[in-house]
Amino acid sequence: MTALQAGTISAPDEPLALLRRATSAAAPYRRPPTCGKVTPLTREDIVIQTSRLLGMFLVGALFAVGCGPSELEQKVPVLEKQLKEQQDENAKLKAQTDDLTKKLADANAAADKFKAWGTGTQADKEALQKRLAELEKAKAASEAREAMFRGLAEKLRSMVDAGQIKVTVRNGRMLLVLPNDILFDSGKVELKDEGKAAIANVAKVLAGMADRHFLVAGHTDNVPIKTHKFRSNWELSTQRAVEVTRLLVEGGMKPSQLGAAGYADFDPAASNDTPDGQKQNRRIEIVVEPNLSELPSLDNLGGKPAAK
């Protein structure tokens, strides 16, 4: 049979034959009565009705598995924002390392000039060598911080993607930020089940960093609280930090690695002028404290010792 007959396009014989066999046991389909007559369905009618049924089935299946358009539309901007924040933090850390690399190259160039020209006093040469050593050390520490940041972000990737935690750098400190919504109810210090699960997962990752110390910091928005249990946000934020610290220890971390502090609303991450800003400020931060070997030398802080 050809595809084109009498100026109209016919559906292939094989699909139509399958449809006939599938419906042969049932009563034949009929169009709705028109002017008292019953008209059999044509091939085109069968194809159109079958397409409609398939379309309805696919739409129903999508909603049945929770993939409705509204849910997807809401999740995409959140994931895009998280990716942008992660890329920005990576760029900041890389810029710090690149800056130290440039300073080290400049210092090496100056040292090469000293060697080539034979100029400068012995004291100048010693000062330059010391400066080179300090820059080498700072560059190595910066590269280690960058690698640790990427490592933490990767190990906590599932939590980051779920919006349960954020790995970031603020005011020169590497932070793990947990939003208050998954940890505590308003005005409470008892951890919710979702919060307990999140803290347990974080503990598994941080317990493997035995050479590091961490500060668990509680933060609130600027809405005051005054109850029999909490006189102010100082008490509330501190008690929340202590509760998280206890759970981290239960999750396998050493108590000697941890400290707890409450900042109330005096270290905001965003403006408290908007509900979204207040939401960002209600949080628990786990600060990754630097090792002493990564800090600048304090040998010359007080200058040269006075001559006796």
N, C-alpha and C positions, 0 to 999 in steps of 0.2 A: 504494500500500500504506500502511496506517495504521501509526503507531508502536506502537499497543497492540493486540495480538491474543491472544485466548484467555487474558487475564489476565497475559501476559508482555510485556516490552518487547523488541522486535526491533531489531537493528542496521539502519541504513539500507541499502537495496539497493545503492546505488552503490559504497561501499567494499567490500562483500562481493563484488560482481561483479568489481572490480579484483583482489581476492585470488584469485578463481577463475581469472581469465585468467592471472595470474602463475604459478599452480601447475598449469595445465592440462596442461603438457608432462610433468610429473613424475607419479610414482605417487600416487594419492590417499592423503591422510592417514588414518590409522586410530588409534583408541584402543588402548591395550594390551589384550591378550586378557583377557576376564573370563569365567570359567567355560567356557572353550573357544570363546567367541563373539568375533567381530570386529565392532565397532560403528562406523559412520561418524561423523566429527566433526560436531557441530552448529555452527550459526552462533556460538553463545556460546563454544564451544571455540576456534574460529578467532580470535575477537576477543581472548580471554584469552591464548592463546599468542603472538599477534602483539604484544600489549602487553608481555609478559614479554621477548620478544626485543628490542624497542625499548629497554626499560629497561636490559637488559644492555649493549646497544650504547652508550648514553649514558654509563653508568658507566665502561665501558672507554675511551671517548674522552676523558673527563675525566682519567683517570690517564695516558693516553698522552701528553697535552700538558703534563703536570706540574702539574695543578691539583687534586691530591688534597686532601681536607679537612684532613689533618694539616699540609700545607705552608701552606695559607691560615691555619689557626688559629695557627701559629707566627709568621707575618709580621704579622698585624693588631696584636698588642700592641706589637711593635717600632715600627711606624709611628705608633701612638697615642702612645707614649712620646716619640718624636722630635718629633711635633707639639706635645706639651705643653711640652717643653723650649724649643722655638722660641718659643712663645707667652709663656712666662715671661720669656725674655730680652727680647723686644719690650716687654713690660710694664715691665720694669726701666728700660730706656732711655727709654721714654715718661714714666715717673714722674720721672726726673731732669730731663727737659726741662720737664715741668709745674711742678716745684719752682722751677726758674730763672725760669719765666714769672711765677710768683706773686711771687717776690722782686723781679723787675723792676717789676711792677705796684705793689708796696708802695713801692718807691723813687720811682717816678714820682708816686705820690700824695703822698709827703712833699715832693717838689719843687714840686708844685702848691700845697701849703700855704704853702711859703716865698714863692712868688710872690704868693699871695692876701693873705697877712698882712704881707708885707714884713719878716718877722722873720729873725733869724739873721745872723751876721757874714758878711763876704765869704769868710773861710776856711771857714765851714760850707757855704756855697753851692758853693765850689770842690770841697770834699770830697765833697759829694753828687753833683755832676756827674761826678766821677771814678768814684764808686761806680756810677752809672748806666751809664757807658761800659764798666766791667768786667763788669757783669751782661749788657749787650747782647752783649759779646764771648763770654762764657761760654755764653749761650743759643744764639748762632749756632753755636758749636763743638759743643754738645750735639746740636743738630738735625743737624749734619753727620755726627756719629758715628752717630746713629740711622739716617740715610739710608745711610751706608756699610755698616752692619751688615745692613740689609735688602737692599742691593745685592749684598753678598757671598753672603748666604744664597740669594738667587735665582740668581746665576750658578753656584753650586755645588750647585743643587737636586738634580740627578741623583745626585751623590755622597752628599749628605746622605740622600736616600731609600734609597740602597744601603747605608747604614751605614759608608761609607768615610771620612767626615769629619763633624765637628760644628763649627758656628759658634756661639761662646758668649762670655760675658763672665764673667771670674773675677778677683776682687780689683781691679776697676776696669780690667782690661786686656781688650781684644778679642782672642780667640784662635781659631785654626783648629786643631782637635784631631784627629790621625790615630791610630787605635788601632794598637798594636804588632802585632797579629795579622796585619794585611795588609801590614806593612812588613818585619818581620824574624822569623826563627826564633829560638827561645830561645837566648840567649847569643851570638848572631851579630850581625854588623854589615853583612853583605852583603844588599842590598835584594832582596826577592823580585820576581818579574815583576809580580804584582798591585800591589805597592807602587810599583814604577817607573812603572806606568801611572797610578796615582793622583797621584803627585808631578808627573808631566808635565802632567796636567790642571790641577792647582793652579798650576803655573808660568805657564800660559797666562793665567789670570785675574789673578794678582798682577803679571805683567809690565806690565799696563795701568795699574798704580797707580805711575807713575814718581815721584810726589812723596812716596812713603812708604818707610819703612825697616822691616825685619822681623828679628826674632830667632828663630832656629830652636833650640828648647830640647828636649833629650833628658831623659826621665824613666824611672825603673825602679820596681819594687816593692821591698819590704824584704828580699827573699831575697838573701843575699850571694853574690858571685861572686869566685873567686880562681883564675885560670888563668895560664898562661905569658904570654898576650897581655893579659889584663885583671887588674890587681891588685885592683880593686874596681869597684863600680857607677859611680863617678866616671868612670873611663876608658871603660867601656862606653857610658854615656849620652852622653858627649862625642863619642865616635867616631861614634855613630849620628847625632847632630845634624850632624856634619861631612859624613857621607855624603849626608844629605838636602839639605844646602846645596849640595853639588856638583851634585846632580841638578837642583836648581832653576835653577842657573846654566846648565847644559846645556839646560834647557827655555826659556831666553830671558831670565831675570832678570839684572839687572846685579849684579856682585859687590859693588859699593859700596852696594847696598841691603840686604845681608844680613850677619848675624852668626850665630855658632853658640856654644852653651853647653850644658854638662851639669850637671844638678841631682841626679843619682843618685836616691835615694829621699827626699830632704829637702824636696820640695815636692809632697806627695801631693794628689791631687784627691779621694780617698776614703780610707776606713779600710783599712789593710792586714790587718785582722783576719779578713776573709772572702775567699774566692777571687774573688768578683765585684769587691770593692774592689781587690784586687791587679791584676786585669785592667784596670780603669780607670786605674790608676797607671802601667802600662806603655804609654807613649804618646810621641808627638812633638807638641809644640805649636809653631805658628808665630804669634808674637806680633806684632800690628799696633802698631808703636810710634807714639805721638802726635807730631805736628809741634810744633816749638818754639812756633809761634804759638798752639797750643791750650793751652799750659801757663800757669798763673797767673804774673803778673808777679813778678819777684824784685827790683824796684827798691828796695823798702823793707824788704828782708829784714834788713839790718843796722841799721835805724833811721836817724834823721837823722845826717848827718855831724857830727863833733865840731867845735865852734867853735874857730877858731884865734886 
